[in-house]
């Protein structure tokens, strides 16, 4: 069985895996030689897109490859490119190819649930990776505690604003993503009780589309007569869109903006002072947890869970492995780099070399 102590090896393997990363499908020949615990299984993973966050291809794919290689299990990873029909087709072909476990990051609960139903009738076990499929039938849910992610964002924004009276705008994630609901709920649970904070606009961004986010933020900003003191953006891409509009109004750096995913762009914005915080969710940890759960399913064993999460639509408690997210500000950008979440070369490229040096990152 894949043990926790393998995490260090997985991290070490990440550099190599990163350099081999490419878009598109990807078959691993793991085979399980010399590893008597993996059996005959093959694990299929379908990532959602390449646009809603760079994380899926730049962090998750290499971390998943490293985790499966380390476990010596056969795998296939593909990306639905934001198209639910395409995800269904990929799932069909993975099931046809004989995967024993199928993990998806759904694009919406309805299409995700349909994929899981089909898989189940073909005898294929399923796992929800990162996003819970409401009304689905996954055996396990592997993610971070997404309510805590929202709480960290709310607290991060409150800390950046201080005690002064502040008008804030929420730029929430996709309405089809259950995580987005949890992020917003977590942030509200922290900010709603603060007397100095007034919400002057709140909107969800369909499909987490960064371009649409800029348009939406511009509208919210105009509707508030430009009286916006802080932005609760649900991830780094949406935050970047808001920062772009603020820049056009000479306000970048004046108005704190939150984020999530600790992307290169997000960390650079933090170093430049235009973003107040991000939330780091180690892809190595999440991919490792997925690999463990998948291998347990392959072997007909129970995976170690941290509890259950409620599927409010299906009315069931889904066995879950929820990991702990970490708040990142200028003070601890280095934590992400030390953990292998990003590299100095990427974050400190070009003009950012000086900002990195100032922040003690080298
Ligand atoms: C993930 C975030 C990601 C967003 C957009 C969410 O479900 O948890 O990490 O930024 O989707 O892809």
Boltz pocket constraint, residues with backbone or C-beta under 6 A from the ligand:
constraints:
  - pocket:
      binder: B
      contacts: [[A, 52], [A, 53], [A, 55], [A, 130], [A, 131], [A, 173], [A, 177], [A, 179], [A, 180], [A, 208], [A, 234], [A, 235], [A, 236], [A, 260], [A, 261]]
      max_distance: 6.0
